[in-house]
């Protein structure tokens, strides 16, 4: 832990210094020179995050997700209140930065409150080498994920302008925030859980169950957004934002891919095969950048959405193919895992069809009924799995992990 914390601190100082030095170039790239001090402040945020108590890793390793959730959410309320107060007093972008700084400081403090370990600087080179054998792949996954999350906004801002960037980021938040959050929590739960399973059969059973559970949560949401984007945007944002509807419909499926990755990536990491996950991540980044070059200028906002969703879905398809070979998943088992989420999603296309053939308002009412049916189907199908009382080994694994995943979400 001391070696890991020392590496974190060194990395934090290096990245903060790099951000500080690169801030003028970044501001000139977008012709916004007043952004220089703001960019440099984000370097401080990075350094603060590296000060987190490394002992909190044991909370997830020991599947103590209650305390893990507590410390990770401690910064929300202080950051929110700080942002509101500074926004009312100063009416500037620094309200956002103050909010982030206070939230980050609260998170760091909470990490020392929730776990008793107290780190110290220690350069044990043999320990660092041991950490790097596995950690280098995780680091690349994190860096590749960062590039994937930011390069679309970079292309949009540079080629299409700040106004279009604003439209795109709102569409992205509406379409992907909930699924991405589910995927992030699933990844945090499943990585330590999968690493504790000692056989391919047990890992395969738990993977299929959690895969079904996550699809239950996100596939109907994507169907709802795709089919009813216009009324959702009109209600949530107003008529001026209807321009984002075509992109929103497509970005919803990038959200599905992000959620599914929260189940697939832990399989590779938990079974000691991070290279496969890193290869899939690399493919996604390369494909995304290539599609952005090809589509952004000609198709503008819609082209960016297609590039993001297409690269994400291709990457997930590759991961699922690799997992099918790794775990020897039968085709019938894959169909059984997909069937319940597809059934839960079926009411939404039916509601859309009613709206097209009868009337718009009939479709809206049918969509509301579809939401109720979705909740009913999930309650019956998923909860029966989560709280199954079957004591067999494989189902016992599924029950325990699904309970923790459900509680975490």
C-alpha positions, 0 to 999 in steps of 0.5 A, a space after each residue: 500500500 505504501 508503494 502504491 500510494 507513493 506511485 500515486 503521489 508521483 503520478 499526481 505531481 507529474 500530471 499536475 505539472 504537465 497540465 500546468 505547462 500545457 494549459 496555454 497551448 490547450 487554451 490557444 487550441 480553442 481560442 479561449 485564453 481566459 481558460 488558462 487558469 481554469 485548466 491549471 486548476 484542474 491539475 490541482 484536482 488531479 493531484 488531490 485525487 492521488 492523495 486518497 487513502 490507498 486502504 480503501 481498495 480493501 473495501 471493494 476487495 472485501 466486498 464492503 460496498 456500503 462503506 465504499 459507497 459512503 466515502 465516494 459520495 461524501 463530496 456530493 453535498 459539500 460540492 453542491 452547496 459550494 457551487 450554489 453559493 459561489 454561483 450566487 455570489 460571483 456569477 462565473 465559471 469559478 463557481 464550478 471549480 470551487 464546487 469540484 475542489 471542495 467535493 474532491 477535498 471532502 472525498 479525500 478526507 472521507 477516505 481516511 475516515 472510512 479506513 484506518 490505514 495511514 500511508 507513508 512514502 516508500 519506494 520499494 522497487 520490487 513491490 512497484 515492479 510487482 504492481 506494474 505487471 498487472 497495473 500497467 494494463 489497468 493504467 492503459 484501460 484508464 487512459 484509453 477510457 479517458 481518451 474515449 470519453 473526451 475525444 468526441 467533445 474535442 472533435 465537436 468543439 474544434 470542428 463544430 464550435 462551442 454551441 454545437 458542443 453544448 448540444 452534444 454534451 446535453 444529448 450525451 448526458 441524457 442518453 448515457 449518464 444512467 447506463 454509464 453509472 450502472 456500468 461503473 458500479 457493476 465494474 466496481 462490484 464484479 471485479 473483486 467478486 469475479 476474482 474470488 471465483 475459482 472455476 470456469 463454471 462458477 464464473 460463467 454462471 455468475 457472468 451470465 446472471 449479472 449480464 442479464 441483470 444489467 441488460 434488464 436495467 439499461 436495454 428498456 431505457 435505451 428503447 424508451 429514449 430511442 422511440 420517445 426522444 422528442 416528448 422526453 426532450 420537450 418535457 425535460 428541456 423545452 422546444 429549443 432542444 429538439 435539435 438533439 433528438 436524432 443524436 440522442 436516439 443513437 447515443 442511448 446505445 452507447 450507454 448500453 455498451 458502457 453498462 455492458 462493459 461494466 460486466 465484461 471488463 471484470 471477467 478479464 481482470 478477475 481471471 487475470 487476463 487484462 491484455 484482452 480488455 486492453 486490446 478491446 479498449 485500444 480497438 475502440 479508441 482507434 475506431 472512434 478516432 477514425 470515425 470522428 475524422 470521417 463523419 464529424 465534418 459532413 454529418 455534424 452532430 449526428 456523425 459524432 453520435 454515430 461514431 461514438 455509438 458504433 465504436 462502443 458497440 463494436 468494442 463490446 461485441 469483440 469483448 463478448 466474443 472473447 468471453 464466449 471463448 474464454 468461458 465456453 458459453 453455449 449459444 443456448 445459454 447466451 440466448 437465455 441470458 438475452 431473452 428476459 431483457 428483450 422481453 422487458 423491452 418489448 412494451 416500448 416498441 408496442 407503445 410506439 406503434 400505437 402512437 403511430 397508428 392511433 394517435 400521439 397521445 395514445 402512444 404517450 399513454 401506452 409508453 407510460 403503461 410500458 414503463 409500469 410493465 417494465 417495472 413489473 417484469 423486472 420485479 418478478 424476473 430479477 428479484 426472484 434471482 437476486 433473492 433465490 434461496 437455492 443453496 447450491 454453490 453456483 447459485 449461491 455465488 449468483 445470489 451473493 453477488 447479485 444482492 451486492 450488485 443490487 444494493 450498490 446500484 
